[in-house]
Amino acid sequence: MCSALISPTLLAASTDSATPQGAATPQSPDTAAFDKSLAEFNELMRTMQSQMNEIRQTQDPQARQNLLQKHWATMQSAMATMRGVWGPGMMGYGGMHRGMTGPGMMGGGWGHMGGYYSRLTPEQLRQRQYMTDQYLLMQEEMMNNMMWQQQYWMAPPTSPR
């Protein structure tokens, strides 16, 4: 009975099904679509910067509130653009990441990646690194805008000196 439990056939049947033998190389990330989303995001960031400059210059509390609300709406659009970067095929995952919000970092750790990175070609790895680097910059810019939004939402306008 013990030998049956540890037999190679049973061991092979119990291995992780996320990495089938002979798995195909994952599709290449869609850098063209990524760059299009990145351009949209950068345009929204320029709009947000302009809105923050207006917020800093206004002394009228009502105008300030209206500008903050516009900035918030633009920030929501930028976040939606960021989420779209991780859509199916965008970063080369195909359907592997259903329900995830990032490249293997959310939704239960790295186990579900099933050898994904080991099957990438050098060019695919380069593309993924480029896209990941750009995405990290997007995150940093969004965090800065969230902090500015909070600072100006909470702080009353200061009078010019």
DSSP file (Angstrom, degrees, kcal/mol; ACC not computed):
  #  RESIDUE AA STRUCTURE BP1 BP2  ACC     N-H-->O    O-->H-N    N-H-->O    O-->H-N    TCO  KAPPA ALPHA  PHI   PSI    X-CA   Y-CA   Z-CA
    1    1 A M     >        0   0    0      0, 0.0     4,-1.5     0, 0.0     3,-0.0   0.000 360.0 360.0 360.0 -44.1    0.0    0.0    0.0
    2    2 A C  H  >  +     0   0    0      1,-0.2     4,-1.3     2,-0.2     3,-0.2   0.906 360.0  52.6 -62.8 -41.5    2.8    2.5    0.9
    3    3 A S  H  4 S+     0   0    0      1,-0.2    -1,-0.2     2,-0.2     4,-0.2   0.847 106.5  54.0 -65.4 -31.0    4.6    1.7   -2.4
    4    4 A A  H >4 S+     0   0    0      1,-0.2     3,-0.8     2,-0.2    -1,-0.2   0.860 105.2  54.5 -68.5 -34.5    1.4    2.4   -4.3
    5    5 A L  H 3< S+     0   0    0     -4,-1.5    -1,-0.2     1,-0.2    -2,-0.2   0.788 115.8  37.0 -71.0 -27.3    1.1    5.8   -2.6
    6    6 A I  T 3< S+     0   0    0     -4,-1.3    -1,-0.2    -3,-0.1    -2,-0.2   0.208  85.0 134.4-109.9  17.2    4.6    6.9   -3.7
    7    7 A S    <>  -     0   0    0     -3,-0.8     4,-2.6    -4,-0.2     5,-0.2  -0.305  66.5-117.8 -64.8 149.7    4.7    5.3   -7.1
    8    8 A P  H  > S+     0   0    0      0, 0.0     4,-2.7     0, 0.0     5,-0.2   0.847 113.9  56.9 -57.4 -35.1    6.0    7.4  -10.0
    9    9 A T  H  > S+     0   0    0      2,-0.2     4,-1.9     1,-0.2     5,-0.1   0.936 110.6  42.4 -63.1 -46.1    2.7    7.2  -11.7
   10   10 A L  H  > S+     0   0    0     -6,-0.2     4,-1.3     2,-0.2    -1,-0.2   0.886 114.0  51.9 -68.2 -38.3    0.8    8.7   -8.7
   11   11 A L  H  < S+     0   0    0     -4,-2.6     4,-0.5     1,-0.2     3,-0.3   0.921 110.1  48.9 -63.4 -42.5    3.6   11.3   -8.2
   12   12 A A  H >< S+     0   0    0     -4,-2.7     3,-0.9     1,-0.2    -1,-0.2   0.880 110.2  51.6 -63.9 -37.4    3.4   12.4  -11.8
   13   13 A A  H 3< S+     0   0    0     -4,-1.9    -1,-0.2     1,-0.2    -2,-0.2   0.760 108.3  52.4 -70.9 -23.9   -0.4   12.7  -11.6
   14   14 A S  T 3< S+     0   0    0     -4,-1.3    -1,-0.2    -3,-0.3    -2,-0.2   0.459  84.4 112.1 -94.1   0.5   -0.2   14.8   -8.5
   15   15 A T  S <  S-     0   0    0     -3,-0.9     2,-0.1    -4,-0.5    -3,-0.0  -0.236  85.7 -73.0 -70.6 164.2    2.2   17.4   -9.9
   16   16 A D    >   -     0   0    0      1,-0.2     3,-0.9     2,-0.1    -1,-0.2  -0.346  36.1-156.5 -60.2 124.2    1.1   21.0  -10.5
   17   17 A S  T 3  S+     0   0    0      1,-0.2    -1,-0.2    -2,-0.1    -2,-0.1   0.523  81.7  82.0 -81.1  -5.1   -1.1   21.1  -13.5
   18   18 A A  T 3  S+     0   0    0      1,-0.3    -1,-0.2    93,-0.1    -2,-0.1   0.706  94.2  46.6 -72.5 -18.3   -0.3   24.8  -14.1
   19   19 A T  S <  S-     0   0    0     -3,-0.9    -1,-0.3    96,-0.0     3,-0.1  -0.647  80.2-169.5-123.9  75.6    2.9   23.8  -15.9
   20   20 A P    >   -     0   0    0      0, 0.0     3,-1.3     0, 0.0    -3,-0.1  -0.313  35.0 -97.5 -63.6 146.7    2.0   21.1  -18.3
   21   21 A Q  T 3  S+     0   0    0      1,-0.3     0, 0.0     2,-0.0     0, 0.0  -0.375 110.3  20.7 -64.0 141.6    5.0   19.3  -19.9
   22   22 A G  T 3  S+     0   0    0      1,-0.2    -1,-0.3    -3,-0.1    -3,-0.0   0.755  86.3 178.2  72.8  23.5    5.8   20.7  -23.3
   23   23 A A    <   -     0   0    0     -3,-1.3    -1,-0.2     1,-0.1    -4,-0.0  -0.330  30.5-111.5 -62.0 141.2    4.0   24.0  -22.6
   24   24 A A        -     0   0    0      1,-0.1    -1,-0.1    -2,-0.0    95,-0.1  -0.277  35.6 -91.5 -70.3 156.4    4.3   26.5  -25.4
   25   25 A T        -     0   0    0      1,-0.1    -1,-0.1    95,-0.0    95,-0.1  -0.515  52.4-105.8 -66.4 133.8    6.3   29.7  -25.2
   26   26 A P        -     0   0    0      0, 0.0    95,-0.2     0, 0.0    -1,-0.1  -0.195  41.1 -93.9 -60.7 154.9    4.0   32.4  -24.0
   27   27 A Q        -     0   0    0     65,-0.2     3,-0.1     1,-0.1    62,-0.0  -0.322  47.9 -96.3 -67.5 153.9    2.9   35.0  -26.5
   28   28 A S        -     0   0    0      1,-0.1    64,-0.3    -3,-0.1    -1,-0.1  -0.397  44.3 -99.1 -69.3 145.1    4.9   38.2  -26.7
   29   29 A P        -     0   0    0      0, 0.0     2,-1.5     0, 0.0    62,-0.2  -0.338  34.3-115.7 -60.9 148.1    3.7   41.2  -24.8
   30   30 A D     >  +     0   0    0     59,-0.8     4,-2.2    60,-0.8     5,-0.1  -0.653  41.3 171.8 -88.4  84.0    1.8   43.7  -27.0
   31   31 A T  H  > S+     0   0    0     -2,-1.5     4,-2.9     1,-0.2    -1,-0.2   0.810  73.4  58.3 -67.6 -29.1    4.2   46.6  -26.7
   32   32 A A  H  > S+     0   0    0      2,-0.2     4,-1.9     1,-0.2    -1,-0.2   0.941 110.4  42.2 -65.3 -45.9    2.3   48.7  -29.3
   33   33 A A  H  > S+     0   0    0      2,-0.2     4,-2.3     1,-0.2    -2,-0.2   0.890 114.6  52.5 -66.4 -38.2   -0.9   48.5  -27.3
   34   34 A F  H  X S+     0   0    0     -4,-2.2     4,-2.8     1,-0.2    -2,-0.2   0.941 108.6  49.4 -61.1 -47.4    1.1   49.2  -24.1
   35   35 A D  H  X S+     0   0    0     -4,-2.9     4,-2.3     1,-0.2    -1,-0.2   0.855 109.2  53.0 -62.1 -34.8    2.7   52.2  -25.7
   36   36 A K  H  X S+     0   0    0     -4,-1.9     4,-2.1     2,-0.2    -1,-0.2   0.933 111.8  44.9 -64.8 -45.4   -0.7   53.5  -26.8
   37   37 A S  H  X S+     0   0    0     -4,-2.3     4,-2.7     1,-0.2    -2,-0.2   0.888 111.7  53.5 -64.4 -38.6   -2.0   53.2  -23.2
   38   38 A L  H  X S+     0   0    0     -4,-2.8     4,-2.7     2,-0.2    -2,-0.2   0.899 107.9  50.1 -62.9 -41.2    1.2   54.8  -21.9
   39   39 A A  H  X S+     0   0    0     -4,-2.3     4,-2.0     2,-0.2    -1,-0.2   0.906 111.3  48.9 -63.7 -41.8    0.7   57.8  -24.2
   40   40 A E  H  X S+     0   0    0     -4,-2.1     4,-2.1     2,-0.2    -2,-0.2   0.926 112.3  49.0 -61.5 -44.3   -2.9   58.1  -23.0
   41   41 A F  H  X S+     0   0    0     -4,-2.7     4,-2.2     1,-0.2    -2,-0.2   0.924 109.8  50.9 -61.7 -45.2   -1.7   57.9  -19.4
   42   42 A N  H  X S+     0   0    0     -4,-2.7     4,-2.0     1,-0.2    -1,-0.2   0.864 108.7  52.0 -63.3 -35.8    1.0   60.6  -20.0
   43   43 A E  H  X S+     0   0    0     -4,-2.0     4,-2.1     2,-0.2    -1,-0.2   0.913 109.8  49.1 -65.0 -42.2   -1.6   62.9  -21.5
   44   44 A L  H  X S+     0   0    0     -4,-2.1     4,-2.5     1,-0.2    -2,-0.2   0.865 108.8  53.7 -64.5 -35.0   -3.8   62.5  -18.4
   45   45 A M  H  X S+     0   0    0     -4,-2.2     4,-2.5     2,-0.2    -1,-0.2   0.895 107.2  50.6 -66.6 -39.1   -0.8   63.2  -16.2
   46   46 A R  H  X S+     0   0    0     -4,-2.0     4,-2.2     2,-0.2    -2,-0.2   0.912 111.0  49.4 -63.0 -41.4   -0.1   66.4  -18.1
   47   47 A T  H  X S+     0   0    0     -4,-2.1     4,-2.5     1,-0.2    -2,-0.2   0.921 111.0  49.4 -62.2 -43.7   -3.8   67.4  -17.6
   48   48 A M  H  X S+     0   0    0     -4,-2.5     4,-2.5     2,-0.2    -2,-0.2   0.889 109.3  51.8 -64.3 -39.0   -3.5   66.5  -13.9
   49   49 A Q  H  X S+     0   0    0     -4,-2.5     4,-2.1     2,-0.2    -1,-0.2   0.920 110.4  48.6 -63.4 -42.9   -0.4   68.6  -13.5
   50   50 A S  H  X S+     0   0    0     -4,-2.2     4,-2.1     1,-0.2    -2,-0.2   0.913 111.2  50.5 -61.5 -43.3   -2.1   71.6  -15.1
   51   51 A Q  H  X S+     0   0    0     -4,-2.5     4,-2.4     1,-0.2    -2,-0.2   0.900 109.1  51.2 -62.4 -40.6   -5.1   71.1  -12.8
   52   52 A M  H  X S+     0   0    0     -4,-2.5     4,-2.4     2,-0.2    -1,-0.2   0.887 107.5  53.1 -65.9 -37.1   -2.8   71.0   -9.8
   53   53 A N  H  X S+     0   0    0     -4,-2.1     4,-1.4     2,-0.2    -1,-0.2   0.916 110.3  47.8 -62.2 -41.9   -1.2   74.3  -10.9
   54   54 A E  H  X S+     0   0    0     -4,-2.1     4,-1.6     2,-0.2    -2,-0.2   0.910 110.2  52.4 -63.9 -41.7   -4.6   75.9  -11.1
   55   55 A I  H  < S+     0   0    0     -4,-2.4     3,-0.3     1,-0.2    -2,-0.2   0.915 108.2  51.0 -60.4 -43.7   -5.5   74.5   -7.7
   56   56 A R  H  < S+     0   0    0     -4,-2.4    -1,-0.2     1,-0.2    -2,-0.2   0.829 113.4  45.9 -62.8 -31.6   -2.3   76.0   -6.2
   57   57 A Q  H  < S+     0   0    0     -4,-1.4    -1,-0.2    -3,-0.2    -2,-0.2   0.701  92.4  93.3 -88.2 -20.3   -3.1   79.4   -7.7
   58   58 A T     <  -     0   0    0     -4,-1.6    -4,-0.0    -3,-0.3     0, 0.0  -0.494  42.1-179.6 -81.3 143.8   -6.8   79.7   -6.8
   59   59 A Q        +     0   0    0     -2,-0.2    -1,-0.1    98,-0.1     3,-0.0   0.549  56.5  98.8-109.8 -16.8   -7.9   81.5   -3.7
   60   60 A D     >  -     0   0    0      1,-0.2     4,-2.5     2,-0.0     5,-0.2  -0.635  64.6-150.4 -76.8 118.1  -11.7   81.0   -4.1
   61   61 A P  H  > S+     0   0    0      0, 0.0     4,-2.2     0, 0.0    -1,-0.2   0.862  95.4  49.2 -59.0 -37.9  -12.7   78.0   -2.0
   62   62 A Q  H  > S+     0   0    0      2,-0.2     4,-2.3     1,-0.2     5,-0.2   0.923 112.5  46.7 -68.5 -43.8  -15.6   77.0   -4.4
   63   63 A A  H  > S+     0   0    0      1,-0.2     4,-2.5     2,-0.2    -1,-0.2   0.889 111.3  53.6 -62.9 -38.1  -13.4   77.2   -7.5
   64   64 A R  H  X S+     0   0    0     -4,-2.5     4,-2.5     2,-0.2    -2,-0.2   0.921 108.1  49.0 -61.8 -45.3  -10.8   75.2   -5.6
   65   65 A Q  H  X S+     0   0    0     -4,-2.2     4,-2.3     2,-0.2    -2,-0.2   0.911 111.2  49.9 -61.2 -43.7  -13.4   72.5   -4.8
   66   66 A N  H  X S+     0   0    0     -4,-2.3     4,-2.2     1,-0.2    -2,-0.2   0.916 111.8  48.0 -62.1 -43.1  -14.5   72.3   -8.4
   67   67 A L  H  X S+     0   0    0     -4,-2.5     4,-2.7     1,-0.2    -2,-0.2   0.896 110.4  51.9 -65.0 -39.8  -10.8   72.0   -9.6
   68   68 A L  H  X S+     0   0    0     -4,-2.5     4,-2.4     2,-0.2    -1,-0.2   0.892 109.2  50.3 -63.3 -39.2  -10.2   69.3   -7.0
   69   69 A Q  H  X S+     0   0    0     -4,-2.3     4,-2.2     2,-0.2    -2,-0.2   0.899 111.1  48.4 -66.6 -39.8  -13.2   67.4   -8.3
   70   70 A K  H  X S+     0   0    0     -4,-2.2     4,-2.4     2,-0.2    -2,-0.2   0.916 111.5  50.4 -64.0 -42.2  -12.0   67.7  -11.9
   71   71 A H  H  X S+     0   0    0     -4,-2.7     4,-2.6     1,-0.2    -2,-0.2   0.914 109.4  51.4 -61.3 -42.3   -8.6   66.5  -10.8
   72   72 A W  H  X S+     0   0    0     -4,-2.4     4,-2.2     2,-0.2    -1,-0.2   0.916 109.8  49.0 -61.0 -43.9  -10.1   63.5   -9.0
   73   73 A A  H  X S+     0   0    0     -4,-2.2     4,-1.9     2,-0.2    -1,-0.2   0.904 112.2  48.2 -63.7 -41.2  -12.1   62.6  -12.2
   74   74 A T  H  X S+     0   0    0     -4,-2.4     4,-2.2     1,-0.2    -1,-0.2   0.898 110.0  52.7 -65.4 -39.2   -9.0   62.8  -14.3
   75   75 A M  H  X S+     0   0    0     -4,-2.6     4,-2.2     1,-0.2    -2,-0.2   0.884 106.9  52.4 -63.6 -38.5   -7.1   60.7  -11.7
   76   76 A Q  H  X S+     0   0    0     -4,-2.2     4,-2.0     2,-0.2    -1,-0.2   0.891 108.9  50.3 -63.7 -39.4   -9.8   58.1  -11.9
   77   77 A S  H  X S+     0   0    0     -4,-1.9     4,-2.1     2,-0.2    -2,-0.2   0.901 109.6  50.9 -64.5 -40.6   -9.4   58.0  -15.7
   78   78 A A  H  X S+     0   0    0     -4,-2.2     4,-2.2     1,-0.2    -2,-0.2   0.892 109.2  50.8 -64.3 -39.2   -5.7   57.6  -15.4
   79   79 A M  H  X S+     0   0    0     -4,-2.2     4,-2.5     2,-0.2    -1,-0.2   0.888 108.5  51.9 -66.4 -37.5   -6.2   54.7  -13.0
   80   80 A A  H  X S+     0   0    0     -4,-2.0     4,-1.9     2,-0.2    -1,-0.2   0.893 108.8  51.1 -64.3 -38.4   -8.5   53.0  -15.4
   81   81 A T  H  X S+     0   0    0     -4,-2.1     4,-0.9     2,-0.2    -2,-0.2   0.910 109.6  50.4 -63.7 -41.6   -5.9   53.4  -18.1
   82   82 A M  H >X S+     0   0    0     -4,-2.2     3,-0.9     1,-0.2     4,-0.5   0.917 108.7  51.0 -62.2 -43.4   -3.3   51.8  -15.8
   83   83 A R  H >< S+     0   0    0     -4,-2.5     3,-1.3     1,-0.2    -1,-0.2   0.872 103.9  59.7 -62.2 -35.2   -5.7   48.9  -15.1
   84   84 A G  H >< S+     0   0    0     -4,-1.9     3,-1.7     1,-0.3    -1,-0.2   0.756  90.0  70.8 -64.4 -24.5   -6.1   48.4  -18.8
   85   85 A V  H << S+     0   0    0     -4,-0.9    -1,-0.3    -3,-0.9    -2,-0.2   0.822  97.9  50.5 -60.0 -30.8   -2.4   47.9  -19.2
   86   86 A W  T << S+     0   0    0     -3,-1.3    -1,-0.3    -4,-0.5    -2,-0.2   0.218  85.3 128.1 -95.0  14.9   -2.9   44.5  -17.5
   87   87 A G  S X> S-     0   0    0     -3,-1.7     3,-1.9     1,-0.2     4,-0.7  -0.112  76.4 -57.8 -65.2 169.5   -5.7   43.4  -19.7
   88   88 A P  T 34 S-     0   0    0      0, 0.0    -1,-0.2     0, 0.0     7,-0.1  -0.236 124.6  -1.4 -53.5 125.2   -5.6   40.0  -21.5
   89   89 A G  T >4 S+     0   0    0      5,-0.6   -59,-0.8    -3,-0.2     3,-0.6   0.222 101.2 110.0  81.5 -15.3   -2.6   39.7  -23.7
   90   90 A M  T <4 S+     0   0    0     -3,-1.9   -60,-0.8     1,-0.3   -56,-0.2   0.905  92.8  23.1 -61.6 -43.5   -1.3   43.2  -22.8
   91   91 A M  T 3< S-     0   0    0     -4,-0.7    -1,-0.3   -62,-0.2    -5,-0.1   0.186 122.9 -94.6-109.3  15.8    1.6   42.0  -20.8
   92   92 A G  S <  S+     0   0    0     -3,-0.6   -65,-0.2   -64,-0.3    -2,-0.1   0.580  94.6 114.4  89.1   9.8    1.9   38.6  -22.4
   93   93 A Y    >   -     0   0    0     -6,-0.3     3,-2.0     1,-0.3     2,-0.3   0.711  48.9-169.5 -85.7 -20.0   -0.2   36.6  -19.9
   94   94 A G  T 3  S-     0   0    0      1,-0.3    -5,-0.6    -7,-0.2     3,-0.3  -0.523  72.9 -24.5  61.7-126.9   -3.1   35.8  -22.2
   95   95 A G  T >  S+     0   0    0     -2,-0.3     3,-0.9     1,-0.2    -1,-0.3   0.255 112.9 102.8 -98.6  12.7   -5.8   34.3  -19.9
   96   96 A M  T <  S+     0   0    0     -3,-2.0    -1,-0.2     1,-0.2    -2,-0.1   0.729  77.8  50.0 -69.0 -22.3   -3.4   33.2  -17.2
   97   97 A H  T >   +     0   0    0     -3,-0.3     3,-2.9   -11,-0.1    -1,-0.2  -0.001  67.7 165.2-113.4  30.0   -4.1   36.1  -14.8
   98   98 A R  T <  S+     0   0    0     -3,-0.9     3,-0.1     1,-0.3    -3,-0.0  -0.206  76.6  11.4 -50.3 127.7   -7.8   36.3  -14.5
   99   99 A G  T 3  S+     0   0    0      1,-0.3    -1,-0.3     2,-0.0     2,-0.2   0.408 100.1 124.1  85.3  -2.4   -8.7   38.4  -11.5
  100  100 A M    <   -     0   0    0     -3,-2.9    -1,-0.3   -14,-0.1     7,-0.1  -0.538  46.8-161.1 -89.3 158.4   -5.2   39.7  -11.0
  101  101 A T  S    S+     0   0    0     -2,-0.2    -1,-0.1    -3,-0.1   -15,-0.1   0.326  70.5  19.2-117.9   5.7   -4.2   43.3  -10.9
  102  102 A G  S    S-     0   0    0      4,-0.2     2,-2.3    -5,-0.1     4,-0.1  -0.923 101.0 -61.2-160.2-177.5   -0.5   43.1  -11.6
  103  103 A P  S    S-     0   0    0      0, 0.0    29,-0.0     0, 0.0   -17,-0.0  -0.415 103.4 -53.6 -79.7  70.9    2.3   41.0  -12.9
  104  104 A G  S    S+     0   0    0     -2,-2.3     9,-0.1     2,-0.1     8,-0.1   0.482 117.3 102.7  82.4   1.5    2.0   38.0  -10.6
  105  105 A M  S    S+     0   0    0      3,-0.1     2,-0.3     5,-0.1     3,-0.2   0.733  76.2  47.3 -92.1 -22.7    2.3   40.1   -7.5
  106  106 A M  S    S+     0   0    0      1,-0.2    -4,-0.2    -4,-0.1    -2,-0.1  -0.746  90.5  47.8-113.2 162.4   -1.4   40.1   -6.5
  107  107 A G  S    S-     0   0    0     -2,-0.3    -1,-0.2     1,-0.1    -7,-0.1   0.832 128.0 -30.6  81.7  32.9   -3.9   37.3   -6.2
  108  108 A G  S    S-     0   0    0     -3,-0.2     3,-0.4     3,-0.1    -1,-0.1   0.661  97.8 -83.9 107.3  16.6   -2.0   34.7   -4.3
  109  109 A G        -     0   0    0     -4,-0.2     3,-0.3     1,-0.2    -3,-0.1  -0.393  65.6 -50.1  90.0-164.5    1.7   35.0   -5.0
  110  110 A W  S >  S+     0   0    0      1,-0.2     3,-2.1     2,-0.1     4,-0.4   0.545 102.6  94.7 -93.0 -10.6    3.9   33.6   -7.8
  111  111 A G  G >  S+     0   0    0     -3,-0.4     3,-1.2     1,-0.3    -1,-0.2   0.811  79.7  58.5 -56.1 -34.5    2.8   30.0   -7.8
  112  112 A H  G 3  S+     0   0    0     -3,-0.3    -1,-0.3     1,-0.2    -2,-0.1   0.608  85.2  79.6 -73.1 -10.3    0.2   30.4  -10.5
  113  113 A M  G X  S-     0   0    0     -3,-2.1     3,-1.3    -9,-0.1    -1,-0.2   0.766  79.7-161.8 -71.1 -23.1    2.9   31.7  -12.9
  114  114 A G  T <   -     0   0    0     -3,-1.2    -2,-0.1    -4,-0.4    -3,-0.1   0.837  67.8 -42.0  51.0  48.2    3.9   28.0  -13.5
  115  115 A G  T 3> S+     0   0    0     -4,-0.0     4,-0.9     3,-0.0    -1,-0.3   0.673  92.9 147.0  77.0  15.7    7.3   28.6  -15.0
  116  116 A Y  T X4  +     0   0    0     -3,-1.3     3,-1.2     1,-0.2     4,-0.3   0.918  69.9  46.1 -51.1 -53.1    6.1   31.5  -17.2
  117  117 A Y  G >4 S+     0   0    0      1,-0.3     3,-1.3     2,-0.2    -1,-0.2   0.839 105.0  60.3 -65.7 -33.0    9.3   33.5  -17.0
  118  118 A S  G 34 S+     0   0    0     -3,-0.3    -1,-0.3     1,-0.3    -2,-0.2   0.715 104.2  52.1 -68.3 -18.0   11.5   30.4  -17.8
  119  119 A R  G << S+     0   0    0     -3,-1.2    -1,-0.3    -4,-0.9     2,-0.2   0.441  86.7 107.0 -96.2  -0.7    9.7   30.0  -21.1
  120  120 A L    <   -     0   0    0     -3,-1.3   -93,-0.1    -4,-0.3   -92,-0.0  -0.522  68.4-126.8 -79.6 145.1   10.2   33.6  -22.3
  121  121 A T     >  -     0   0    0    -95,-0.2     4,-2.5    -2,-0.2     5,-0.2  -0.406  31.9-103.0 -77.4 164.1   12.6   34.4  -25.1
  122  122 A P  H  > S+     0   0    0      0, 0.0     4,-2.2     0, 0.0     5,-0.1   0.889 124.8  51.1 -57.0 -38.3   15.3   37.0  -24.4
  123  123 A E  H  > S+     0   0    0      2,-0.2     4,-2.5     1,-0.2     5,-0.2   0.916 109.4  49.5 -65.6 -42.1   13.2   39.5  -26.6
  124  124 A Q  H  > S+     0   0    0      1,-0.2     4,-2.6     2,-0.2    -1,-0.2   0.902 110.6  50.6 -63.3 -40.2   10.1   38.7  -24.6
  125  125 A L  H  X S+     0   0    0     -4,-2.5     4,-2.5     2,-0.2    -1,-0.2   0.911 110.1  50.1 -62.3 -41.9   12.0   39.3  -21.3
  126  126 A R  H  X S+     0   0    0     -4,-2.2     4,-2.4    -5,-0.2    -2,-0.2   0.919 111.5  48.2 -62.4 -43.7   13.3   42.6  -22.6
  127  127 A Q  H  X S+     0   0    0     -4,-2.5     4,-2.5     1,-0.2    -2,-0.2   0.922 111.9  49.1 -62.7 -44.6    9.8   43.7  -23.6
  128  128 A R  H  X S+     0   0    0     -4,-2.6     4,-2.8     1,-0.2    -1,-0.2   0.900 110.6  50.8 -63.1 -40.2    8.4   42.7  -20.2
  129  129 A Q  H  X S+     0   0    0     -4,-2.5     4,-2.8     2,-0.2    -1,-0.2   0.924 110.6  49.0 -64.6 -43.3   11.1   44.6  -18.4
  130  130 A Y  H  X S+     0   0    0     -4,-2.4     4,-2.4     2,-0.2    -2,-0.2   0.943 114.4  45.4 -57.2 -49.0   10.4   47.7  -20.5
  131  131 A M  H  X S+     0   0    0     -4,-2.5     4,-2.3     1,-0.2    -2,-0.2   0.893 113.4  49.3 -66.1 -40.1    6.7   47.5  -19.8
  132  132 A T  H  X S+     0   0    0     -4,-2.8     4,-2.4     2,-0.2    -1,-0.2   0.921 110.5  50.7 -65.1 -43.9    7.2   46.8  -16.1
  133  133 A D  H  X S+     0   0    0     -4,-2.8     4,-1.7     1,-0.2    -2,-0.2   0.924 112.5  46.5 -58.9 -45.1    9.7   49.7  -15.7
  134  134 A Q  H  X S+     0   0    0     -4,-2.4     4,-2.1     1,-0.2    -1,-0.2   0.893 110.8  52.7 -64.3 -39.6    7.1   52.0  -17.4
  135  135 A Y  H  X S+     0   0    0     -4,-2.3     4,-2.5     1,-0.2    -1,-0.2   0.889 105.9  53.5 -64.7 -39.1    4.3   50.7  -15.2
  136  136 A L  H  X S+     0   0    0     -4,-2.4     4,-2.2     1,-0.2    -1,-0.2   0.886 108.3  50.2 -63.4 -37.8    6.3   51.4  -12.0
  137  137 A L  H  X S+     0   0    0     -4,-1.7     4,-2.4     2,-0.2    -1,-0.2   0.896 108.6  52.7 -64.5 -39.4    6.8   55.0  -13.2
  138  138 A M  H  X S+     0   0    0     -4,-2.1     4,-2.4     1,-0.2    -2,-0.2   0.923 109.0  49.9 -60.5 -44.2    3.1   55.2  -13.8
  139  139 A Q  H  X S+     0   0    0     -4,-2.5     4,-2.5     1,-0.2    -2,-0.2   0.912 109.6  50.9 -61.2 -43.1    2.4   54.0  -10.2
  140  140 A E  H  X S+     0   0    0     -4,-2.2     4,-2.3     1,-0.2    -1,-0.2   0.923 110.5  48.5 -61.8 -44.6    4.8   56.5   -8.8
  141  141 A E  H  X S+     0   0    0     -4,-2.4     4,-2.2     1,-0.2    -1,-0.2   0.895 111.4  50.4 -63.2 -39.7    3.2   59.4  -10.7
  142  142 A M  H  X S+     0   0    0     -4,-2.4     4,-2.5     2,-0.2    -2,-0.2   0.914 109.2  51.0 -65.0 -41.7   -0.3   58.2   -9.5
  143  143 A M  H  X S+     0   0    0     -4,-2.5     4,-2.3     1,-0.2    -2,-0.2   0.916 109.2  51.0 -62.3 -42.1    0.9   58.1   -5.9
  144  144 A N  H  X S+     0   0    0     -4,-2.3     4,-2.5     1,-0.2    -1,-0.2   0.927 111.3  47.9 -59.6 -44.6    2.3   61.6   -6.1
  145  145 A N  H  X S+     0   0    0     -4,-2.2     4,-2.9     1,-0.2    -2,-0.2   0.878 109.6  52.6 -66.4 -36.9   -1.0   62.9   -7.5
  146  146 A M  H  X S+     0   0    0     -4,-2.5     4,-2.4     2,-0.2    -1,-0.2   0.910 110.6  48.1 -63.5 -40.1   -3.0   61.1   -4.8
  147  147 A M  H  X S+     0   0    0     -4,-2.3     4,-2.7     2,-0.2    -2,-0.2   0.922 113.0  47.2 -66.3 -43.3   -0.8   62.7   -2.2
  148  148 A W  H  X S+     0   0    0     -4,-2.5     4,-2.9     2,-0.2     5,-0.3   0.926 111.0  52.6 -62.0 -43.7   -1.2   66.2   -3.8
  149  149 A Q  H  X S+     0   0    0     -4,-2.9     4,-2.1     1,-0.2    -2,-0.2   0.931 112.3  44.9 -56.8 -47.5   -4.9   65.6   -4.0
  150  150 A Q  H  X S+     0   0    0     -4,-2.4     4,-2.1     2,-0.2     5,-0.3   0.920 112.8  51.3 -64.3 -44.0   -5.1   64.7   -0.3
  151  151 A Q  H  X S+     0   0    0     -4,-2.7     4,-2.1     1,-0.2    -2,-0.2   0.926 116.4  39.1 -59.9 -46.4   -2.9   67.7    0.6
  152  152 A Y  H  < S+     0   0    0     -4,-2.9    -1,-0.2     2,-0.2    -2,-0.2   0.753 112.9  55.8 -79.6 -23.5   -5.0   70.2   -1.3
  153  153 A W  H  < S+     0   0    0     -4,-2.1    -1,-0.2    -5,-0.3    -2,-0.2   0.896 117.5  35.1 -70.7 -39.3   -8.3   68.7   -0.4
  154  154 A M  H  < S+     0   0    0     -4,-2.1    -2,-0.2    -5,-0.2    -3,-0.2   0.814 106.2  76.8 -85.1 -32.5   -7.5   68.9    3.3
  155  155 A A  S  < S-     0   0    0     -4,-2.1     3,-0.1    -5,-0.3     0, 0.0  -0.623  78.0-127.7 -87.4 135.0   -5.6   72.2    3.4
  156  156 A P        -     0   0    0      0, 0.0    -2,-0.1     0, 0.0    -1,-0.1  -0.418  42.8 -86.5 -70.9 156.0   -7.3   75.5    3.1
  157  157 A P        -     0   0    0      0, 0.0     2,-0.3     0, 0.0   -98,-0.1  -0.356  43.7-133.5 -62.6 142.1   -6.0   77.9    0.4
  158  158 A T        -     0   0    0   -102,-0.2     3,-0.1    -3,-0.1    -3,-0.0  -0.726  18.1-116.4 -96.4 149.1   -3.1   80.0    1.5
  159  159 A S        -     0   0    0     -2,-0.3     2,-0.0     1,-0.1    -1,-0.0  -0.584  35.6-102.0 -83.5 146.2   -3.1   83.7    0.8
  160  160 A P              0   0    0      0, 0.0    -1,-0.1     0, 0.0  -103,-0.0  -0.359 360.0 360.0 -65.9 146.4   -0.3   85.0   -1.5
  161  161 A R              0   0    0     -3,-0.1    -2,-0.0    -2,-0.0     0, 0.0   0.417 360.0 360.0-104.9 360.0    2.6   86.7    0.3
